[in-house]
């Protein structure tokens, strides 16, 4: 992620805000969550993966991989716990409306 400053910044901001913000209950507003999901996805969708010939979203979008990934799929996977096949320490539900 560090190879793409905008992707790194946007993703880090999301994770830090979900984890550490004192105003977590106000973090997402239904009126702008879809815009945020699309902006985050657009900033990271072409980021090269750790293995040559792969994309970051091959790993970061779960079973969808980069080919079937979408902003909605990605934010769904970001909030998925290990119990459900993800890596999030807590279940986070982000609705894209």
Backbone as a printed PyTorch tensor [residue, N CA C, xyz], in Angstrom:
tensor([[[  0.8050,  -1.1890,   0.0000],
         [  0.0000,   0.0000,   0.0000],
         [  0.8530,   1.2600,   0.0000]],

        [[  2.0000,   1.1870,   0.5940],
         [  2.8530,   2.3680,   0.6830],
         [  3.2950,   2.8470,  -0.6980]],

        [[  3.1930,   1.9770,  -1.7040],
         [  3.5760,   2.3840,  -3.0600],
         [  2.5650,   3.3280,  -3.6870]],

        [[  1.3860,   3.4320,  -3.0900],
         [  0.3600,   4.3380,  -3.6020],
         [ -0.0890,   5.2270,  -2.4520]],

        [[  0.4480,   6.4480,  -2.3620],
         [  0.1370,   7.3240,  -1.2310],
         [ -1.3480,   7.5940,  -1.0240]],

        [[ -2.1300,   7.7630,  -2.0860],
         [ -3.5520,   8.0720,  -1.8970],
         [ -4.3020,   6.8590,  -1.3510]],

        [[ -4.0190,   5.6620,  -1.8560],
         [ -4.6470,   4.4510,  -1.3460],
         [ -4.2550,   4.2460,   0.1160]],

        [[ -2.9830,   4.3830,   0.4150],
         [ -2.4950,   4.1970,   1.7880],
         [ -3.1680,   5.1790,   2.7400]],

        [[ -3.2430,   6.4390,   2.3590],
         [ -3.8700,   7.4550,   3.2100],
         [ -5.3530,   7.1510,   3.4310]],

        [[ -6.0760,   6.8910,   2.3640],
         [ -7.5190,   6.6520,   2.4740],
         [ -7.8360,   5.4000,   3.2960]],

        [[ -7.1130,   4.3300,   3.0430],
         [ -7.3560,   3.0850,   3.7760],
         [ -6.9530,   3.2330,   5.2470]],

        [[ -5.8160,   3.8680,   5.4970],
         [ -5.3790,   4.0950,   6.8790],
         [ -6.3690,   4.9520,   7.6400]],

        [[ -6.8840,   5.9760,   6.9940],
         [ -7.8690,   6.8440,   7.6300],
         [ -9.1250,   6.0490,   8.0040]],

        [[ -9.5710,   5.1670,   7.1260],
         [-10.7410,   4.3370,   7.4130],
         [-10.4830,   3.4400,   8.6220]],

        [[ -9.3710,   2.7150,   8.6140],
         [ -9.0690,   1.7770,   9.6870],
         [ -8.8710,   2.5140,  11.0130]],

        [[ -8.1280,   3.5970,  10.9960],
         [ -7.8950,   4.3490,  12.2380],
         [ -9.1880,   4.9450,  12.7810]],

        [[-10.0170,   5.4660,  11.9240],
         [-11.2760,   6.0510,  12.3740],
         [-12.2060,   4.9990,  12.9480]],

        [[-12.2550,   3.8260,  12.3300],
         [-13.1150,   2.7580,  12.8370],
         [-12.5840,   2.2120,  14.1570]],

        [[-11.2690,   2.2690,  14.3470],
         [-10.6580,   1.6680,  15.5270],
         [-10.4960,   2.6280,  16.6950]],

        [[-10.1360,   3.8700,  16.4110],
         [ -9.6790,   4.7650,  17.4720],
         [-10.4760,   6.0480,  17.6640]],

        [[-11.3250,   6.3810,  16.7460],
         [-12.0200,   7.6650,  16.8320],
         [-12.9570,   7.7170,  18.0310]],

        [[-12.8980,   8.8080,  18.8110],
         [-13.8260,   8.9410,  19.9390],
         [-15.2680,   9.1650,  19.4820]],

        [[-15.4530,   9.4890,  18.2120],
         [-16.8120,   9.7120,  17.7100],
         [-17.1720,   8.6750,  16.6450]],

        [[-16.8880,   7.4040,  16.9360],
         [-17.1470,   6.3310,  15.9760],
         [-18.6020,   6.2810,  15.5290]],

        [[-19.5100,   6.6060,  16.4200],
         [-20.9250,   6.5290,  16.0550],
         [-21.3030,   7.5530,  14.9930]],

        [[-20.4680,   8.5410,  14.7950],
         [-20.7380,   9.5770,  13.8000],
         [-19.8230,   9.4620,  12.5830]],

        [[-19.0450,   8.3770,  12.5170],
         [-18.0350,   8.2780,  11.4760],
         [-18.6320,   8.2340,  10.0810]],

        [[-19.6370,   7.4080,   9.8780],
         [-20.2750,   7.3420,   8.5680],
         [-21.6450,   7.9760,   8.6130]],

        [[-21.9130,   8.7240,   7.6130],
         [-23.2250,   9.3260,   7.4430],
         [-23.8480,   8.6260,   6.2410]],

        [[-25.0560,   8.1410,   6.3800],
         [-25.7050,   7.3790,   5.3060],
         [-25.6990,   8.1460,   3.9890]],

        [[-25.7490,   9.4530,   4.0420],
         [-25.8190,  10.2270,   2.8080],
         [-24.5060,  10.2450,   2.0510]],

        [[-23.3810,   9.9400,   2.7080],
         [-22.1200,   9.9880,   1.9710],
         [-21.3210,   8.6880,   2.0250]],

        [[-21.8550,   7.6190,   2.5890],
         [-21.0860,   6.3780,   2.6910],
         [-20.8230,   5.7580,   1.3190]],

        [[-21.7680,   5.8640,   0.3950],
         [-21.5510,   5.3100,  -0.9350],
         [-20.4570,   6.0890,  -1.6560]],

        [[-20.4700,   7.3910,  -1.5590],
         [-19.4140,   8.1970,  -2.1720],
         [-18.0660,   7.8090,  -1.5900]],

        [[-17.9970,   7.6360,  -0.2700],
         [-16.7370,   7.2820,   0.3760],
         [-16.2460,   5.9170,  -0.1020]],

        [[-17.1410,   4.9390,  -0.1820],
         [-16.7610,   3.6050,  -0.6340],
         [-16.2070,   3.6550,  -2.0580]],

        [[-16.8410,   4.4150,  -2.9310],
         [-16.3730,   4.5210,  -4.3160],
         [-15.0400,   5.2500,  -4.4000]],

        [[-14.8620,   6.3070,  -3.6150],
         [-13.5940,   7.0480,  -3.6210],
         [-12.4600,   6.1800,  -3.0940]],

        [[-12.7110,   5.4350,  -2.0370],
         [-11.7000,   4.5370,  -1.4800],
         [-11.3320,   3.4600,  -2.4990]],

        [[-12.3270,   2.8560,  -3.1120],
         [-12.1020,   1.8170,  -4.1170],
         [-11.3000,   2.3560,  -5.3050]],

        [[-11.7000,   3.5070,  -5.8210],
         [-11.0050,   4.0970,  -6.9750],
         [ -9.5450,   4.3870,  -6.6740]],

        [[ -9.2380,   4.7740,  -5.4350],
         [ -7.8520,   5.1010,  -5.1040],
         [ -6.9840,   3.8550,  -4.9620]],

        [[ -7.5830,   2.6810,  -4.8040],
         [ -6.8140,   1.4530,  -4.5640],
         [ -6.9670,   0.3690,  -5.6180]],

        [[ -7.9120,   0.4960,  -6.5330],
         [ -8.2530,  -0.6230,  -7.4270],
         [ -7.1170,  -1.0740,  -8.3370]],

        [[ -6.2030,  -0.2040,  -8.7070],
         [ -5.1210,  -0.5810,  -9.6150],
         [ -3.7840,  -0.7870,  -8.9070]],

        [[ -3.7940,  -0.7810,  -7.5920],
         [ -2.5610,  -0.9500,  -6.8210],
         [ -2.0160,  -2.3600,  -7.0020]],

        [[ -0.7420,  -2.4510,  -7.3630],
         [ -0.1130,  -3.7480,  -7.5640],
         [ -0.0050,  -4.5030,  -6.2570]],

        [[ -0.1690,  -5.8160,  -6.3240],
         [ -0.0940,  -6.6690,  -5.1420],
         [  1.3360,  -6.9200,  -4.7220]],

        [[  1.4760,  -7.6970,  -3.6730],
         [  2.7930,  -8.0210,  -3.1280],
         [  3.5150,  -9.0420,  -3.9930]],

        [[  2.7590,  -9.8500,  -4.7140],
         [  3.3120, -10.8620,  -5.6030],
         [  3.2090, -10.3240,  -7.0280]],

        [[  4.2920, -10.3690,  -7.8100],
         [  4.2340,  -9.8550,  -9.1790],
         [  3.0640, -10.4570,  -9.9630]],

        [[  2.3760,  -9.6040, -10.7070],
         [  1.2520, -10.0440, -11.5320],
         [ -0.0750, -10.0750, -10.7920]],

        [[ -0.0840,  -9.6290,  -9.5430],
         [ -1.3400,  -9.5920,  -8.7860],
         [ -1.6780,  -8.1500,  -8.4370]],

        [[ -2.9220,  -7.9580,  -8.0550],
         [ -3.3730,  -6.6510,  -7.5780],
         [ -3.6600,  -6.7450,  -6.0880]],

        [[ -3.5520,  -5.6290,  -5.3930],
         [ -3.8270,  -5.5620,  -3.9610],
         [ -5.2130,  -6.1300,  -3.6540]],

        [[ -6.1960,  -5.8170,  -4.5040],
         [ -7.5540,  -6.2730,  -4.2460],
         [ -7.7440,  -7.7830,  -4.4610]],

        [[ -6.7600,  -8.4640,  -5.0740],
         [ -6.8240,  -9.9310,  -5.1330],
         [ -6.8150, -10.4900,  -3.7150]],

        [[ -6.0960,  -9.8350,  -2.8220],
         [ -6.0280, -10.2330,  -1.4180],
         [ -7.0660,  -9.4970,  -0.5710]],

        [[ -7.2340,  -8.2130,  -0.8290],
         [ -8.0170,  -7.3500,   0.0610],
         [ -9.5160,  -7.3500,  -0.2120]],

        [[ -9.9810,  -8.1160,  -1.1920],
         [-11.4140,  -8.1390,  -1.4790],
         [-12.0060,  -9.5320,  -1.2630]],

        [[-11.3060, -10.3570,  -0.5120],
         [-11.8270, -11.6740,  -0.1620],
         [-12.0300, -12.5700,  -1.3630]],

        [[-13.0740, -13.3670,  -1.3300],
         [-13.3180, -14.3530,  -2.3870],
         [-13.6560, -13.7140,  -3.7310]],

        [[-14.0090, -12.4370,  -3.7370],
         [-14.3040, -11.7650,  -5.0030],
         [-13.0360, -11.5190,  -5.8030]],

        [[-11.9070, -11.3470,  -5.1370],
         [-10.6750, -11.0160,  -5.8410],
         [-10.8030,  -9.6910,  -6.5760]],

        [[ -9.7980,  -9.3110,  -7.3070],
         [ -9.8300,  -8.0070,  -7.9810],
         [-10.7790,  -7.9810,  -9.1760]],

        [[-10.9770,  -9.1170,  -9.8230],
         [-11.8220,  -9.1460, -11.0240],
         [-13.3030,  -8.9360, -10.7190]],

        [[-13.7730,  -9.4380,  -9.5990],
         [-15.1850,  -9.3030,  -9.2450],
         [-15.4030,  -8.2980,  -8.1140]],

        [[-14.3370,  -7.6520,  -7.6990],
         [-14.4510,  -6.6920,  -6.6010],
         [-15.2040,  -5.4490,  -7.0680]],

        [[-15.9150,  -4.8550,  -6.1380],
         [-16.6250,  -3.6000,  -6.3780],
         [-16.4960,  -2.7950,  -5.0960]],

        [[-16.8320,  -1.5200,  -5.1140],
         [-16.7910,  -0.7470,  -3.8660],
         [-17.6330,  -1.3940,  -2.7660]],

        [[-18.8080,  -1.8840,  -3.1190],
         [-19.6760,  -2.5170,  -2.1280],
         [-19.0640,  -3.8000,  -1.5720]],

        [[-18.5060,  -4.6420,  -2.4600],
         [-17.8730,  -5.8740,  -1.9990],
         [-16.6820,  -5.5720,  -1.0970]],

        [[-15.8970,  -4.5730,  -1.4670],
         [-14.6970,  -4.2820,  -0.6970],
         [-15.0300,  -3.7980,   0.7050]],

        [[-15.9480,  -2.8390,   0.8330],
         [-16.2720,  -2.3650,   2.1820],
         [-16.9570,  -3.4600,   3.0010]],

        [[-17.6770,  -4.3630,   2.3360],
         [-18.2540,  -5.5010,   3.0610],
         [-17.1370,  -6.3880,   3.6100]],

        [[-16.1430,  -6.6730,   2.7760],
         [-15.0360,  -7.5300,   3.2070],
         [-14.1680,  -6.8530,   4.2730]],

        [[-13.9640,  -5.5530,   4.1730],
         [-13.1510,  -4.8310,   5.1570],
         [-13.6900,  -5.0500,   6.5660]],

        [[-14.9900,  -5.1250,   6.7180],
         [-15.5910,  -5.2890,   8.0370],
         [-15.8790,  -6.7200,   8.4400]],

        [[-15.3260,  -7.7030,   7.7110],
         [-15.5930,  -9.1090,   7.9960],
         [-14.5690,  -9.6640,   8.9880]],

        [[-15.0500, -10.3720,  10.0010],
         [-14.1810, -10.9490,  11.0260],
         [-13.5730, -12.2780,  10.5720]],

        [[-12.5370, -12.7380,  11.2540],
         [-11.9520, -14.0460,  10.9100],
         [-12.9790, -15.1810,  10.9650]],

        [[-13.9520, -15.0810,  11.8400],
         [-14.9940, -16.0990,  11.9400],
         [-15.7380, -16.2530,  10.6070]],

        [[-15.8560, -15.1430,   9.8710],
         [-16.5570, -15.1550,   8.5830],
         [-15.6090, -15.1110,   7.3910]],

        [[-14.3240, -15.3570,   7.6130],
         [-13.3570, -15.4090,   6.5210],
         [-12.6130, -14.1260,   6.2560]],

        [[-12.7350, -13.1310,   7.1100],
         [-12.0440, -11.8600,   6.9190],
         [-10.9310, -11.6510,   7.9230]],

        [[-10.5320, -10.4020,   8.0900],
         [ -9.4170, -10.0770,   8.9700],
         [ -9.7360,  -8.9630,   9.9560]],

        [[-10.9270,  -8.4310,   9.9460],
         [-11.2820,  -7.3180,  10.8280],
         [-11.3880,  -7.8160,  12.2700]],

        [[-10.8330,  -7.0480,  13.2210],
         [-10.9310,  -7.4760,  14.6230],
         [-12.3550,  -7.4030,  15.1730]],

        [[-13.1930,  -6.6120,  14.5360],
         [-14.5900,  -6.5380,  14.9550],
         [-15.4680,  -6.4310,  13.7200]],

        [[-16.6790,  -6.9290,  13.8270],
         [-17.6030,  -6.8920,  12.6980],
         [-18.0680,  -5.4570,  12.4520]],

        [[-17.8450,  -4.9660,  11.2630],
         [-18.2330,  -3.6100,  10.8880],
         [-19.1440,  -3.7150,   9.6700]],

        [[-20.3170,  -3.1440,   9.7790],
         [-21.2560,  -3.1890,   8.6600],
         [-21.3280,  -1.8040,   8.0420]],

        [[-20.9890,  -1.7180,   6.7730],
         [-21.0400,  -0.4450,   6.0550],
         [-22.0560,  -0.6090,   4.9340]],

        [[-23.1000,   0.1760,   5.0020],
         [-24.1330,   0.1330,   3.9680],
         [-23.8330,   1.1840,   2.9070]],

        [[-23.8450,   0.7890,   1.6640],
         [-23.6860,   1.7280,   0.5610],
         [-25.0670,   2.0020,  -0.0080]],

        [[-25.5820,   3.1670,   0.2870],
         [-26.9300,   3.5300,  -0.1710],
         [-26.8630,   4.6350,  -1.1750]]])
